[in-house]
Amino acid sequence: MLRNYFLIAWRSLWKNKATSAINIFGLMTGITCCLLIGLYIQHETSYDNFQQKGKRVARVIMKYRFASGDFVSGNFTSTKVFPSIHKNFPEVE
Protein backbone atom coordinates (compact mmCIF):
# COMPACT_ATOMS: atom_id res chain seq x y z
CA MET A 1 0.00 0.00 0.00
CA LEU A 2 2.72 2.43 0.99
CA ARG A 3 4.67 1.45 -2.13
CA ASN A 4 1.75 2.58 -4.29
CA TYR A 5 1.75 6.03 -2.67
CA PHE A 6 5.45 6.46 -3.36
CA LEU A 7 4.94 5.32 -6.93
CA ILE A 8 2.12 7.85 -7.46
CA ALA A 9 4.22 10.63 -5.89
CA TRP A 10 7.23 9.71 -8.07
CA ARG A 11 5.13 9.76 -11.24
CA SER A 12 3.65 13.12 -10.31
CA LEU A 13 7.10 14.57 -9.63
CA TRP A 14 8.45 13.16 -12.89
CA LYS A 15 5.53 14.47 -14.92
CA ASN A 16 5.79 18.06 -13.59
CA LYS A 17 9.57 18.47 -13.52
CA ALA A 18 9.76 22.27 -13.43
CA THR A 19 7.13 22.70 -10.74
CA SER A 20 8.64 19.88 -8.69
CA ALA A 21 12.12 21.41 -8.93
CA ILE A 22 10.83 24.82 -7.79
CA ASN A 23 8.93 23.27 -4.88
CA ILE A 24 11.85 21.12 -3.76
CA PHE A 25 14.25 24.07 -4.01
CA GLY A 26 11.88 26.21 -1.93
CA LEU A 27 11.54 23.48 0.67
CA MET A 28 15.33 23.08 0.89
CA THR A 29 15.79 26.83 1.24
CA GLY A 30 13.18 27.07 3.99
CA ILE A 31 14.60 24.16 5.98
CA THR A 32 18.13 25.54 5.62
CA CYS A 33 17.05 28.99 6.87
CA CYS A 34 15.24 27.46 9.85
CA LEU A 35 18.28 25.38 10.77
CA LEU A 36 20.63 28.36 10.49
CA ILE A 37 18.34 30.55 12.61
CA GLY A 38 18.10 27.75 15.19
CA LEU A 39 21.88 27.40 15.32
CA TYR A 40 22.28 31.16 15.72
CA ILE A 41 19.77 31.27 18.58
CA GLN A 42 21.43 28.30 20.28
CA HIS A 43 24.83 30.01 20.02
CA GLU A 44 23.53 33.31 21.39
CA THR A 45 21.78 31.68 24.36
CA SER A 46 24.81 29.53 25.24
CA TYR A 47 27.06 32.54 25.83
CA ASP A 48 28.94 32.30 29.17
CA ASN A 49 27.53 28.85 29.97
CA PHE A 50 31.05 27.57 30.64
CA GLN A 51 31.36 29.72 33.79
CA GLN A 52 30.04 28.42 37.10
CA LYS A 53 28.43 31.74 38.00
CA GLY A 54 27.58 32.78 34.45
CA LYS A 55 24.20 34.26 35.47
CA ARG A 56 26.02 36.78 37.65
CA VAL A 57 28.41 38.00 34.94
CA ALA A 58 27.70 41.44 33.52
CA ARG A 59 29.34 43.23 30.64
CA VAL A 60 30.70 46.70 31.35
CA ILE A 61 31.16 49.11 28.47
CA MET A 62 33.02 52.29 29.34
CA LYS A 63 33.60 55.51 27.45
CA TYR A 64 37.07 57.04 27.72
CA ARG A 65 38.10 60.56 26.78
CA PHE A 66 41.68 61.23 25.78
CA ALA A 67 43.63 64.50 26.10
CA SER A 68 42.96 65.26 22.44
CA GLY A 69 39.21 65.28 23.18
CA ASP A 70 38.47 62.04 21.31
CA PHE A 71 36.06 59.56 22.87
CA VAL A 72 36.61 55.82 22.67
CA SER A 73 34.13 53.28 24.02
CA GLY A 74 34.90 49.67 24.64
CA ASN A 75 34.47 46.69 26.89
CA PHE A 76 37.93 47.01 28.43
CA THR A 77 38.50 48.27 31.96
CA SER A 78 41.16 48.06 34.63
CA THR A 79 41.06 47.11 38.29
CA LYS A 80 41.30 50.80 39.23
CA VAL A 81 37.71 51.30 38.03
CA PHE A 82 36.26 48.83 40.56
CA PRO A 83 35.99 51.26 43.55
CA SER A 84 33.87 53.74 41.58
CA ILE A 85 31.70 50.95 40.12
CA HIS A 86 31.22 49.43 43.58
CA LYS A 87 30.31 52.86 45.00
CA ASN A 88 27.67 53.51 42.31
CA PHE A 89 26.42 49.91 42.15
CA PRO A 90 26.63 48.29 45.59
CA GLU A 91 25.39 44.92 44.31
CA VAL A 92 28.67 44.43 42.40
CA GLU A 93 31.09 42.08 44.11
C-alpha positions as CSV (number, residue, x, y, z in Angstrom):
1,M,0.0,0.0,0.0
2,L,2.7,2.4,1.0
3,R,4.7,1.5,-2.1
4,N,1.7,2.6,-4.3
5,Y,1.8,6.0,-2.7
6,F,5.5,6.5,-3.4
7,L,4.9,5.3,-6.9
8,I,2.1,7.8,-7.5
9,A,4.2,10.6,-5.9
10,W,7.2,9.7,-8.1
11,R,5.1,9.8,-11.2
12,S,3.7,13.1,-10.3
13,L,7.1,14.6,-9.6
14,W,8.5,13.2,-12.9
15,K,5.5,14.5,-14.9
16,N,5.8,18.1,-13.6
17,K,9.6,18.5,-13.5
18,A,9.8,22.3,-13.4
19,T,7.1,22.7,-10.7
20,S,8.6,19.9,-8.7
21,A,12.1,21.4,-8.9
22,I,10.8,24.8,-7.8
23,N,8.9,23.3,-4.9
24,I,11.8,21.1,-3.8
25,F,14.3,24.1,-4.0
26,G,11.9,26.2,-1.9
27,L,11.5,23.5,0.7
28,M,15.3,23.1,0.9
29,T,15.8,26.8,1.2
30,G,13.2,27.1,4.0
31,I,14.6,24.2,6.0
32,T,18.1,25.5,5.6
33,C,17.0,29.0,6.9
34,C,15.2,27.5,9.8
35,L,18.3,25.4,10.8
36,L,20.6,28.4,10.5
37,I,18.3,30.6,12.6
38,G,18.1,27.8,15.2
39,L,21.9,27.4,15.3
40,Y,22.3,31.2,15.7
41,I,19.8,31.3,18.6
42,Q,21.4,28.3,20.3
43,H,24.8,30.0,20.0
44,E,23.5,33.3,21.4
45,T,21.8,31.7,24.4
46,S,24.8,29.5,25.2
47,Y,27.1,32.5,25.8
48,D,28.9,32.3,29.2
49,N,27.5,28.8,30.0
50,F,31.0,27.6,30.6
51,Q,31.4,29.7,33.8
52,Q,30.0,28.4,37.1
53,K,28.4,31.7,38.0
54,G,27.6,32.8,34.5
55,K,24.2,34.3,35.5
56,R,26.0,36.8,37.6
57,V,28.4,38.0,34.9
58,A,27.7,41.4,33.5
59,R,29.3,43.2,30.6
60,V,30.7,46.7,31.3
61,I,31.2,49.1,28.5
62,M,33.0,52.3,29.3
63,K,33.6,55.5,27.5
64,Y,37.1,57.0,27.7
65,R,38.1,60.6,26.8
66,F,41.7,61.2,25.8
67,A,43.6,64.5,26.1
68,S,43.0,65.3,22.4
69,G,39.2,65.3,23.2
70,D,38.5,62.0,21.3
71,F,36.1,59.6,22.9
72,V,36.6,55.8,22.7
73,S,34.1,53.3,24.0
74,G,34.9,49.7,24.6
75,N,34.5,46.7,26.9
76,F,37.9,47.0,28.4
77,T,38.5,48.3,32.0
78,S,41.2,48.1,34.6
79,T,41.1,47.1,38.3
80,K,41.3,50.8,39.2
81,V,37.7,51.3,38.0
82,F,36.3,48.8,40.6
83,P,36.0,51.3,43.5
84,S,33.9,53.7,41.6
85,I,31.7,51.0,40.1
86,H,31.2,49.4,43.6
87,K,30.3,52.9,45.0
88,N,27.7,53.5,42.3
89,F,26.4,49.9,42.1
90,P,26.6,48.3,45.6
91,E,25.4,44.9,44.3
92,V,28.7,44.4,42.4
93,E,31.1,42.1,44.1
